[in-house]
Amino acid sequence: MNEKEIIETENKLMANVFAKRPVVITRGKGALVWDINGKEYVDCTSSYGVALLGHSHPKVVEAVCKQAERLISCHAGFYNDMRVEFLQKLVHITPKGLDKAFLSNSGAEAVECAIKLARKFTGKPEIIAMMGAFHGKTMGALSATWDKKYREPFQPLVPEFKHVAPDNLEKVREAISDKTAAVLLEPIRGEGGVRIPPDGFLQGLREICDEKNVLLMFDEVQTSFGRTGKLFACEHWGVTPDVMCLAKPFAGGLPIGITVARENVMSAFKVGDHSTTFSGSPLVCAAGCAAIDTLVKEKLWKQAAVKGKYFKNKLEQLQGKHKVIKEVRGLGLMIGVELRYDVLNVILKALDRGVLTLDAGRNVLRFLPPLVIEKEQIDKVISVLDEVLEEEENARSSGTPTD
Ligand SMILES: Cc1ncc(COP(=O)(O)O)c(C=O)c1O
């Protein structure tokens, strides 16, 4: 099929729920992907935060091929060697004390499990989440997600969810009641615009949760695996939650969700309380082992810290030149650039020039490149962004429509 036929057929056969970019990606290596016509792109999306090791990392490819020959599926009702190996590697890197996990297939599922676990462990129903939060789109996760455009068409959602203003300890304290099981939040809000909490906030939250006997649950689906310059974002503030949700990059690109908790918390789950058919499949676990090994061996979080600093610096230089840039913020290679107008045109024009970027709300450009992105590739992103912003500003000042 050619490009046009693929686009038409996918639009016809697949539910129309994704904001599609008009490009057919067929190949990837490191931080680069190529479309069906052989055009190259620097991928600052990592497939929405998945390909942190780079696309088709050779260690992951090798592990998947080897395991596929041996055993692909094995229900968690039976024991499996790859699953154990993966769990050991996982709890070796998770913050101390988080050492019992449930494995699933996506970020939303990791959050669903956390919600059920909080209710089971505490015997209480209420979950406090943050305004601006994104936790996924299944019914439980959606109930914790903030944006009404995702929530409203699907009401009634799961009851007993409360949203409070973010970064405000007093609001959380006021919101906690006798019914509260847990406070759930992203340490750095991703979809909500790449928002970093003020120093002291997460520490304060930990204290409040301890004082009130409420679980603290971090959704690190987007911020973990070295993305922000530490293995887990919570390490920037030295705060360990009781439950942590992980997903996206942990199986080197294969679907995975992980809910990891303190042993006594996870032990609240009894046989039958929670499950999914694909929990800890050998194939995914083999990929996960290769992914964690590579992350640790190459100390990719350190690369994220160094490259992120370089990237952010360059973006700040652009801010000096383009008044349309309101703010540059981020940690490691999780970077948001807030513009004074809608970012969609900028995203489409950058795509045209060989750079893939994401949005995070209407006004924020989000950069989530693979941690293996090279300096020259960052330079290309910067020069494309420079050109695109210049063009946009010229078009706006001359009154020419830009879309
Ligand atoms: C913080 C966070 N939580 C949960 C999710 C949902 O993950 P998934 O799309 O794998 O269900 C996402 C997805 O972007 C996310 O960023």
PDBQT file of the ligand as one rigid body, heavy atoms in Angstrom, charges set to zero:
ROOT
HETATM    1  C1  LIG A 501       1.083  10.193  33.825  1.00  0.00    +0.000 C 
HETATM    2  C2  LIG A 501       0.325   9.224  32.975  1.00  0.00    +0.000 A 
HETATM    3  N1  LIG A 501      -0.440   8.312  33.568  1.00  0.00    +0.000 NA
HETATM    4  C3  LIG A 501      -1.130   7.409  32.861  1.00  0.00    +0.000 A 
HETATM    5  C4  LIG A 501      -1.098   7.407  31.488  1.00  0.00    +0.000 A 
HETATM    6  C5  LIG A 501      -1.894   6.422  30.712  1.00  0.00    +0.000 C 
HETATM    7  O1  LIG A 501      -1.062   5.470  30.122  1.00  0.00    +0.000 OA
HETATM    8  P1  LIG A 501      -1.590   4.583  28.902  1.00  0.00    +0.000 P 
HETATM    9  O2  LIG A 501      -1.804   5.498  27.749  1.00  0.00    +0.000 OA
HETATM   10  O3  LIG A 501      -0.489   3.591  28.684  1.00  0.00    +0.000 OA
HETATM   11  O4  LIG A 501      -2.844   3.937  29.366  1.00  0.00    +0.000 OA
HETATM   12  C6  LIG A 501      -0.315   8.356  30.824  1.00  0.00    +0.000 A 
HETATM   13  C7  LIG A 501      -0.262   8.399  29.350  1.00  0.00    +0.000 C 
HETATM   14  O5  LIG A 501       0.229   9.276  28.718  1.00  0.00    +0.000 OA
HETATM   15  C8  LIG A 501       0.411   9.285  31.582  1.00  0.00    +0.000 A 
HETATM   16  O6  LIG A 501       1.180  10.228  31.003  1.00  0.00    +0.000 OA
ENDROOT
TORSDOF 0
